[in-house]
Amino acid sequence: MEHLGEIEKRLWSGADTLRANSNFASNEYFLPVMGLIFLRHAYSRFLRVKGEIEEGLPSRGGKRRELTKEDFSRKGAIFLREKSQFDYLVERPDGDDRAKAVIDAMTLIEGDYQSLKGMLPKNEYQELDNEVLGRLLRIFNDPALKNANGDIFGRIYEYFLTQFADLKAHDGGEFFTPVSIVQMIVNVIEPDHGRVLDPACGSGGMFVQSAHFIEGLKKRASEQVTFYGMEKNPTTIRLAKMNLAVHGLEGKIDKAITYYEDPHELVGKCDFVMANPPFNVDEIDADKIRLDPRLPFQLPGVNKQGKVGNGNYVWISYFDAYLNKNGRAGFVMSSQASSAGGEEARVRRDLIKNGDVDIMVAIRGNFFYTRTVPCELWFLNKAKPKNHNEKVLMIDARGVYSKVTRKIYDFNPEQLKNLTSIVWLYRGQRDRFVQLVAEHLGNCIAAGRESLVPLAAFTKELTEANGKILSFLKGASDERATSALSELESTVTTLGVDTDSFSKSARDLEKACARRNKT
């Protein structure tokens, strides 16, 4: 299959070019586009599991019973009636009302799935020109996606969220947390069971990465965890619901202003809390939250207008309060929070004395599409081991990054693993660190092995070229030509020796690792 990154870029380029040549602003365009990605993925997954389901169905008199929604739910897929299937929509002739066809498709899905009721985009398609909508449908029917699996469509969904966040197409781009930041949080708190809460859930990325982590343990997320979310923006809730559905997940996401509302009533009940809350908010009404049970360390400070001077420690207090006695939390926080004075410093001191602060990671600026300032990742642990009671692991990762674009950075997979390994060592999990080192060595061996054939071919061609040059310049009396010829001959010889040495080392290292693996 074509490299996923190239597919993502091509799909985005096609969709965005179409937008640029229409009368639609990005904020009018993004939800219909995300809805079509949802439909395309749902159809791909439907087709993939349909054959498996049919093979396992009992038959009577040579006839199998009809497929049901429950059959597909057990496979983590969405049941699609004929008029909700993507091929049906793509095949609509130009004279048909495509907007009505898409709306009908969404309505049928919502009728079968209560969790998606009212969440899928529908009326938005009426604003799209019939021809534009037809071209969009064809863009997302890319031949390279015919055999794509669910994770690939999940990646495409995340990629489009990223691009729309960069355009600030919705809610100033605040709805999206970069995947590598979320992965770092997941790697540290390891949300593998129980209740997982994100009180500022945006488009649901924390839940999706948690599910990926659980799948890496060869388990099904739907059987291990229950996702709870709060989000103030109704459109963002729709994005989150589709994001979960496109990954075969469900979550209990409620519309709420978390400062004042607690719809799930989960104080002291959560196994894991994850979040990327808004930073430095100064408009929280102090009187409304003064007696909130989620403020175990009381208010962090009130100004003359009766507002909380800075909401960072309101969030931090809430996260701590939601955890049960063994709970862990990981969240993004403004760098200002770790050095703030006044009442914020008092809350921070009480939180540390309480023994809940476990790990902090400093991250350089430009990791976010909406914030250029540096940030920190905070990790709380209600069940810290006794030998860590008076310790906080602090990792300065400001010098660790990969450049995505001229103005955006992230962590690459190797950097994420290496940062996570520091946490493993802190927790005494040396075996995991040794396994990672072995993995890195294995990757080096594989890369070395793969380079031997092209290296040998290059050396052979260079030797042949050198022989032709020697023959051509044989008998030359020009001192510069003679000197250059001698230097080239010496370089070719050195390269040959180095190539033989590298090849031997690569083979020896591969044999040594194979012997170690047997023992």
C-alpha positions as CSV (number, residue, x, y, z in Angstrom):
1,M,0.0,0.0,0.0
2,E,1.1,3.5,-0.7
3,H,2.8,5.3,2.2
4,L,0.1,6.7,4.5
5,G,1.7,10.1,4.8
6,E,1.4,10.5,1.1
7,I,-2.2,9.5,1.1
8,E,-3.0,11.9,3.9
9,K,-1.4,14.8,2.1
10,R,-3.1,14.0,-1.2
11,L,-6.5,13.7,0.4
12,W,-6.0,17.0,2.3
13,S,-4.7,18.8,-0.8
14,G,-7.7,17.7,-2.8
15,A,-10.2,18.7,-0.1
16,D,-8.5,22.0,0.7
17,T,-8.1,22.9,-3.0
18,L,-11.8,22.3,-3.4
19,R,-12.5,24.6,-0.5
20,A,-10.2,27.3,-1.8
21,N,-12.1,27.3,-5.1
22,S,-15.5,27.6,-3.5
23,N,-17.2,30.2,-1.4
24,F,-16.8,28.2,1.9
25,A,-14.7,29.4,4.8
26,S,-12.8,26.7,6.6
27,N,-15.1,26.8,9.6
28,E,-18.1,26.0,7.3
29,Y,-16.3,23.2,5.5
30,F,-14.5,21.2,8.2
31,L,-17.5,19.4,9.8
32,P,-18.9,18.1,6.5
33,V,-15.5,16.9,5.5
34,M,-14.9,15.1,8.9
35,G,-18.4,13.6,8.5
36,L,-17.4,12.1,5.1
37,I,-14.2,10.6,6.5
38,F,-16.4,9.1,9.2
39,L,-18.7,7.5,6.6
40,R,-15.8,6.3,4.5
41,H,-14.2,4.6,7.4
42,A,-17.4,3.1,8.7
43,Y,-17.9,1.5,5.2
44,S,-14.4,0.2,5.0
45,R,-14.7,-1.5,8.4
46,F,-18.2,-2.7,7.6
47,L,-16.9,-4.5,4.5
48,R,-13.9,-6.0,6.3
49,V,-15.9,-7.6,9.2
50,K,-19.0,-8.5,7.1
51,G,-17.3,-11.6,5.6
52,E,-16.0,-12.8,9.0
53,I,-19.5,-12.4,10.5
54,E,-21.2,-14.2,7.6
55,E,-18.8,-17.2,7.9
56,G,-19.8,-17.6,11.5
57,L,-23.5,-17.4,11.1
58,P,-25.6,-20.5,11.5
59,S,-27.7,-21.6,8.6
60,R,-31.0,-23.4,8.2
61,G,-32.0,-25.1,5.0
62,G,-28.9,-23.5,3.3
63,K,-30.0,-20.0,4.4
64,R,-28.2,-17.8,6.8
65,R,-30.2,-15.4,9.0
66,E,-30.0,-11.7,8.3
67,L,-27.1,-9.6,9.7
68,T,-27.9,-7.4,12.7
69,K,-26.4,-4.4,14.4
70,E,-25.3,-6.6,17.3
71,D,-23.2,-8.8,14.9
72,F,-21.2,-5.7,13.9
73,S,-20.9,-4.2,17.4
74,R,-19.2,-7.4,18.6
75,K,-16.5,-6.7,15.9
76,G,-16.1,-3.1,16.8
77,A,-17.8,-2.0,13.6
78,I,-20.9,0.1,12.6
79,F,-23.8,-1.7,10.9
80,L,-24.6,0.1,7.7
81,R,-27.9,-0.1,5.8
82,E,-27.6,0.0,2.0
83,K,-28.2,3.7,1.7
84,S,-25.6,4.5,4.3
85,Q,-22.8,2.7,2.5
86,F,-20.2,4.9,0.9
87,D,-20.3,3.2,-2.6
88,Y,-24.0,4.0,-2.8
89,L,-23.3,7.7,-2.1
90,V,-20.4,7.8,-4.6
91,E,-22.5,6.2,-7.3
92,R,-25.3,8.8,-7.1
93,P,-25.7,10.4,-10.6
94,D,-25.2,14.1,-11.1
95,G,-29.0,14.7,-11.3
96,D,-29.5,13.3,-7.8
97,D,-29.6,15.4,-4.7
98,R,-26.3,14.3,-3.0
99,A,-26.8,16.4,0.1
100,K,-30.1,14.6,0.7
101,A,-28.5,11.2,0.1
102,V,-25.7,12.0,2.7
103,I,-28.2,13.4,5.2
104,D,-30.3,10.2,4.8
105,A,-27.2,8.1,5.4
106,M,-26.4,9.9,8.6
107,T,-29.9,9.7,9.8
108,L,-30.1,6.0,9.3
109,I,-26.9,5.5,11.3
110,E,-28.1,7.7,14.1
111,G,-31.4,5.7,14.1
112,D,-29.4,2.5,14.8
113,Y,-26.9,4.0,17.3
114,Q,-28.3,6.0,20.2
115,S,-24.8,7.3,21.2
116,L,-24.5,9.1,17.8
117,K,-28.1,10.6,17.9
118,G,-27.9,14.2,16.9
119,M,-24.1,14.0,16.6
120,L,-23.4,13.5,12.9
121,P,-23.3,16.4,10.5
122,K,-26.5,16.6,8.3
123,N,-27.9,20.0,7.5
124,E,-24.3,21.3,6.9
125,Y,-24.3,19.3,3.6
126,Q,-27.2,21.4,2.3
127,E,-24.8,24.3,2.1
128,L,-22.4,22.5,-0.2
129,D,-22.9,22.7,-4.0
130,N,-24.0,19.3,-5.5
131,E,-20.9,19.2,-7.7
132,V,-18.5,20.1,-4.9
133,L,-20.1,17.3,-2.7
134,G,-19.7,14.8,-5.5
135,R,-16.1,15.7,-5.9
136,L,-15.5,15.4,-2.2
137,L,-17.1,11.9,-2.2
138,R,-14.8,10.8,-5.0
139,I,-11.7,12.3,-3.2
140,F,-12.5,10.1,-0.2
141,N,-13.1,7.1,-2.4
142,D,-9.4,7.1,-3.3
143,P,-8.4,3.6,-4.7
144,A,-5.5,3.5,-2.2
145,L,-8.0,3.3,0.6
146,K,-10.0,0.3,-0.8
147,N,-8.2,-2.1,1.6
148,A,-7.4,0.3,4.4
149,N,-7.9,-0.9,7.9
150,G,-9.6,1.1,10.8
151,D,-6.4,2.4,12.2
152,I,-5.4,4.0,8.9
153,F,-8.8,5.8,8.8
154,G,-8.3,6.8,12.4
155,R,-4.9,8.3,11.4
156,I,-6.5,10.2,8.4
157,Y,-9.2,11.5,10.8
158,E,-6.5,12.7,13.2
159,Y,-4.5,14.2,10.3
160,F,-7.5,16.2,9.1
161,L,-8.1,17.4,12.7
162,T,-4.5,18.6,12.8
163,Q,-4.8,20.5,9.5
164,F,-8.1,22.1,10.5
165,A,-6.6,23.0,13.9
166,D,-3.8,24.7,12.1
167,L,-6.3,26.8,10.1
168,K,-8.2,27.5,13.4
169,A,-11.3,26.3,11.6
170,H,-13.2,25.7,14.9
171,D,-12.9,27.0,18.4
172,G,-9.6,28.7,17.6
173,G,-8.0,25.3,17.2
174,E,-8.3,24.5,20.9
175,F,-10.2,21.3,20.2
176,F,-7.1,19.4,19.2
177,T,-4.1,18.2,21.3
178,P,-1.1,17.0,19.2
179,V,-0.9,13.2,19.1
180,S,2.7,13.0,20.4
181,I,1.8,15.0,23.5
182,V,-1.2,12.7,24.2
183,Q,1.0,9.6,23.6
184,M,3.5,10.8,26.2
185,I,0.7,11.2,28.8
186,V,-0.6,7.7,27.9
187,N,2.9,6.2,28.1
188,V,3.4,7.5,31.7
189,I,0.0,6.9,33.3
190,E,-0.8,3.7,31.3
191,P,-4.6,3.8,31.3
192,D,-5.5,0.1,31.0
193,H,-8.6,-0.3,33.2
194,G,-11.6,1.3,34.9
195,R,-12.9,4.8,34.6
196,V,-10.9,7.2,32.3
197,L,-12.0,10.9,32.5
198,D,-11.1,13.9,30.4
199,P,-12.8,17.0,31.9
200,A,-11.8,19.1,28.8
201,C,-12.0,16.4,26.2
202,G,-12.0,18.4,22.9
203,S,-12.1,16.0,20.0
204,G,-11.4,12.9,22.1
205,G,-7.7,12.3,21.4
206,M,-6.9,11.2,24.9
207,F,-9.5,8.4,24.6
208,V,-8.3,7.3,21.2
209,Q,-4.6,7.0,22.3
210,S,-5.7,5.2,25.5
211,A,-7.5,2.7,23.3
212,H,-4.4,2.2,21.2
213,F,-2.3,1.6,24.3
214,I,-4.8,-1.1,25.5
215,E,-4.8,-2.7,22.0
216,G,-1.0,-2.9,22.3
217,L,-1.6,-5.1,25.3
218,K,-3.7,-7.4,23.1
219,K,-6.9,-6.4,24.9
220,R,-10.1,-4.6,23.7
221,A,-10.6,-1.1,25.1
222,S,-14.4,-1.5,25.3
223,E,-13.9,-4.4,27.7
224,Q,-11.3,-2.7,29.9
225,V,-12.3,0.9,30.3
226,T,-15.2,3.3,30.3
227,F,-14.5,6.8,28.8
228,Y,-16.0,9.9,30.4
229,G,-15.7,13.3,29.0
230,M,-16.9,16.9,29.5
231,E,-16.8,19.6,26.8
232,K,-18.4,23.0,26.6
233,N,-18.7,23.3,22.8
234,P,-21.5,21.2,21.1
235,T,-19.7,21.1,17.8
236,T,-16.6,19.8,19.5
237,I,-18.6,17.0,21.2
238,R,-19.8,15.9,17.7
239,L,-16.2,15.8,16.6
240,A,-15.3,13.7,19.6
241,K,-18.2,11.3,19.1
242,M,-17.2,10.7,15.5
243,N,-13.5,10.4,16.5
244,L,-14.4,7.6,18.9
245,A,-16.8,5.9,16.4
246,V,-14.2,6.0,13.7
247,H,-11.9,4.1,16.0
248,G,-14.7,1.6,17.0
249,L,-15.1,3.2,20.5
250,E,-17.9,4.8,22.5
251,G,-17.7,7.3,25.4
252,K,-20.0,9.1,27.8
253,I,-19.4,12.7,26.8
254,D,-21.6,15.4,28.3
255,K,-21.9,19.1,27.4
256,A,-20.7,21.0,30.5
257,I,-18.6,24.0,31.7
258,T,-16.3,22.0,33.9
259,Y,-15.6,24.9,36.3
260,Y,-19.2,24.8,37.5
261,E,-20.6,21.5,36.5
262,D,-19.8,17.8,37.3
263,P,-22.3,15.8,35.3
264,H,-20.7,12.4,35.8
265,E,-20.2,12.9,39.6
266,L,-16.9,11.1,39.6
267,V,-15.1,12.8,42.5
268,G,-12.8,10.2,44.1
269,K,-13.9,7.5,41.6
270,C,-11.6,7.7,38.6
271,D,-8.7,5.4,37.8
272,F,-7.2,7.8,35.3
273,V,-7.6,11.5,34.5
274,M,-6.2,13.0,31.3
275,A,-6.6,16.5,30.0
276,N,-5.3,19.5,28.0
277,P,-7.3,22.3,29.7
278,P,-7.2,26.0,28.6
279,F,-4.3,27.9,30.3
280,N,-4.4,30.9,32.5
281,V,-8.2,31.5,32.5
282,D,-9.1,34.5,34.6
283,E,-12.9,34.6,34.3
284,I,-14.0,31.9,36.7
285,D,-16.6,33.1,39.2
286,A,-15.2,32.4,42.6
287,D,-18.5,32.4,44.4
288,K,-19.9,29.6,42.2
289,I,-17.0,27.2,43.0
290,R,-16.0,28.2,46.5
291,L,-17.7,25.2,48.1
292,D,-17.0,22.8,45.3
293,P,-15.8,19.4,46.6
294,R,-13.3,19.2,43.8
295,L,-11.2,21.9,45.6
296,P,-9.6,20.0,48.4
297,F,-6.9,22.7,48.7
298,Q,-9.5,25.6,48.5
299,L,-9.5,28.5,46.1
300,P,-6.1,29.4,44.6
301,G,-6.8,33.2,44.9
302,V,-9.6,35.7,44.1
303,N,-9.2,39.2,42.6
304,K,-11.2,42.3,43.3
305,Q,-13.7,41.4,40.7
306,G,-14.6,38.2,42.5
307,K,-12.9,36.1,39.8
308,V,-10.3,33.4,40.4
309,G,-7.1,35.2,39.4
310,N,-5.8,32.3,37.4
311,G,-7.6,29.0,36.7
312,N,-4.6,26.7,36.4
313,Y,-4.8,25.5,39.9
314,V,-8.6,25.1,39.8
315,W,-8.0,22.6,37.0
316,I,-5.1,20.9,38.9
317,S,-7.2,20.6,42.0
318,Y,-10.1,19.1,40.1
319,F,-7.9,16.5,38.4
320,D,-6.5,15.5,41.8
321,A,-10.0,15.3,43.4
322,Y,-11.3,13.0,40.7
323,L,-8.8,10.3,41.4
324,N,-9.5,7.3,43.5
325,K,-6.9,6.0,46.0
326,N,-4.9,4.3,43.3
327,G,-5.6,6.8,40.5
328,R,-3.1,8.5,38.1
329,A,-3.5,11.7,36.2
330,G,-1.6,13.2,33.3
331,F,-2.3,16.6,31.9
332,V,-0.8,19.6,29.9
333,M,-0.3,22.7,32.0
334,S,1.1,26.2,31.5
335,S,4.7,26.6,32.4
336,Q,3.7,29.5,34.6
337,A,1.9,27.1,37.0
338,S,5.1,25.6,38.3
339,S,6.5,28.9,39.5
340,A,3.3,31.0,40.3
341,G,3.3,32.8,43.6
342,G,0.7,33.8,46.1
343,E,-2.2,31.5,46.7
344,E,-1.3,29.4,43.7
345,A,2.1,28.7,45.4
346,R,0.2,27.6,48.6
347,V,-2.0,25.2,46.6
348,R,1.1,23.8,44.9
349,R,2.9,23.4,48.2
350,D,-0.1,21.6,49.7
351,L,-0.4,19.3,46.7
352,I,3.2,18.3,46.9
353,K,3.0,17.8,50.7
354,N,0.0,15.5,50.0
355,G,2.4,13.3,48.1
356,D,0.4,13.2,44.8
357,V,2.8,15.0,42.4
358,D,4.8,12.3,40.7
359,I,6.5,13.5,37.5
360,M,6.9,16.7,35.6
361,V,8.1,17.1,32.0
362,A,9.2,20.5,30.5
363,I,8.4,20.8,26.8
364,R,9.7,23.5,24.4
365,G,7.4,25.9,22.6
366,N,5.6,25.4,19.3
367,F,4.3,21.9,20.0
368,F,0.7,23.3,19.7
369,Y,-1.1,24.8,16.8
370,T,-2.7,27.4,19.0
371,R,0.1,28.1,21.5
372,T,3.7,29.0,20.8
373,V,4.7,29.1,24.5
374,P,6.4,26.2,26.2
375,C,4.4,24.0,28.5
376,E,4.7,21.2,31.0
377,L,3.2,17.8,31.5
378,W,2.2,17.1,35.1
379,F,1.6,13.6,36.4
380,L,-0.2,12.8,39.7
381,N,-0.2,9.4,41.4
382,K,-2.3,8.7,44.5
383,A,-0.4,5.4,45.0
384,K,3.2,6.6,44.9
385,P,5.6,4.0,46.4
386,K,7.0,4.9,49.8
387,N,10.5,5.4,48.5
388,H,9.1,8.2,46.2
389,N,7.0,10.0,48.9
390,E,9.3,13.0,49.0
391,K,10.5,12.8,45.4
392,V,9.2,14.3,42.1
393,L,10.9,13.2,38.9
394,M,11.6,16.2,36.7
395,I,12.5,15.7,33.1
396,D,13.8,18.6,31.0
397,A,12.7,17.6,27.5
398,R,13.0,21.1,26.0
399,G,15.9,20.0,23.9
400,V,14.0,16.9,22.6
401,Y,11.9,17.5,19.5
402,S,11.4,16.8,15.8
403,K,10.5,19.5,13.3
404,V,7.2,18.9,11.5
405,T,6.9,22.2,9.8
406,R,8.7,25.5,10.0
407,K,6.6,26.5,13.0
408,I,5.5,23.2,14.5
409,Y,7.4,20.5,16.5
410,D,6.6,17.1,18.0
411,F,8.2,14.0,19.4
412,N,9.0,11.2,17.0
413,P,8.4,7.6,18.1
414,E,12.0,7.0,19.2
415,Q,12.0,10.2,21.3
416,L,8.8,9.2,22.9
417,K,10.2,5.7,23.8
418,N,13.4,7.2,25.2
419,L,11.6,9.8,27.4
420,T,9.2,7.0,28.6
421,S,12.2,4.8,29.5
422,I,13.4,7.5,32.0
423,V,10.0,7.0,33.8
424,W,10.5,3.2,33.7
425,L,13.9,3.5,35.3
426,Y,12.5,5.8,38.0
427,R,9.9,3.2,38.8
428,G,12.5,0.4,38.9
429,Q,11.3,-1.2,35.7
430,R,14.7,-2.0,34.4
431,D,13.6,-4.9,32.3
432,R,11.5,-2.6,30.2
433,F,14.5,-0.4,29.7
434,V,16.7,-3.3,28.7
435,Q,14.0,-4.5,26.2
436,L,13.9,-1.0,24.6
437,V,17.7,-1.0,24.3
438,A,17.4,-4.4,22.6
439,E,14.8,-3.0,20.3
440,H,17.0,-0.1,19.3
441,L,19.9,-2.6,18.7
442,G,17.6,-4.8,16.6
443,N,16.6,-1.8,14.5
444,C,20.2,-0.9,14.0
445,I,21.0,-4.4,12.9
446,A,18.0,-4.5,10.5
447,A,19.1,-1.1,9.0
448,G,22.7,-2.4,8.7
449,R,21.5,-5.6,7.0
450,E,19.3,-3.6,4.6
451,S,22.2,-1.4,3.7
452,L,24.6,-4.2,2.8
453,V,23.2,-5.0,-0.7
454,P,23.0,-1.4,-2.0
455,L,26.4,-0.7,-0.4
456,A,28.0,-3.7,-2.1
457,A,26.4,-2.6,-5.4
458,F,27.7,0.9,-5.0
459,T,31.2,-0.3,-4.1
460,K,31.2,-2.5,-7.2
461,E,30.1,0.3,-9.5
462,L,32.7,2.7,-8.0
463,T,35.5,0.1,-8.4
464,E,34.5,-0.3,-12.1
465,A,34.3,3.4,-12.6
466,N,37.7,3.8,-11.0
467,G,39.2,1.2,-13.3
468,K,37.9,3.1,-16.3
469,I,39.2,6.4,-15.0
470,L,42.6,4.8,-14.4
471,S,42.6,3.4,-17.9
472,F,41.6,6.8,-19.4
473,L,44.3,8.8,-17.4
474,K,47.0,6.2,-17.8
475,G,50.3,7.8,-18.7
476,A,49.0,11.3,-17.9
477,S,51.9,13.5,-17.0
478,D,49.9,16.3,-15.5
479,E,50.8,16.5,-11.8
480,R,47.3,17.6,-10.7
481,A,45.7,14.6,-12.6
482,T,48.3,12.2,-11.1
483,S,47.6,13.5,-7.6
484,A,43.8,13.4,-8.0
485,L,44.1,9.8,-9.4
486,S,46.2,8.7,-6.5
487,E,43.7,10.2,-4.0
488,L,40.7,8.6,-5.7
489,E,42.5,5.2,-5.7
490,S,43.3,5.5,-2.0
491,T,39.7,6.5,-1.2
492,V,38.2,3.6,-3.2
493,T,40.6,1.2,-1.3
494,T,39.6,2.7,2.1
495,L,35.9,2.5,1.2
496,G,36.4,-1.2,0.3
497,V,38.1,-1.9,3.6
498,D,35.5,0.0,5.6
499,T,32.6,-1.7,3.7
500,D,34.1,-5.2,4.5
501,S,34.6,-4.2,8.1
502,F,31.0,-2.9,8.4
503,S,29.6,-6.0,6.8
504,K,31.5,-8.3,9.2
505,S,30.5,-6.2,12.2
506,A,26.8,-6.2,11.1
507,R,26.8,-10.0,10.7
508,D,28.7,-10.6,14.0
509,L,26.3,-8.4,15.9
510,E,23.3,-10.1,14.3
511,K,24.7,-13.5,15.3
512,A,25.4,-12.3,18.9
513,C,21.9,-11.0,19.3
514,A,20.4,-14.2,17.9
515,R,22.5,-16.2,20.5
516,R,21.3,-13.9,23.3
517,N,17.6,-14.3,22.2
518,K,18.0,-18.1,22.4
519,T,19.2,-17.9,26.0
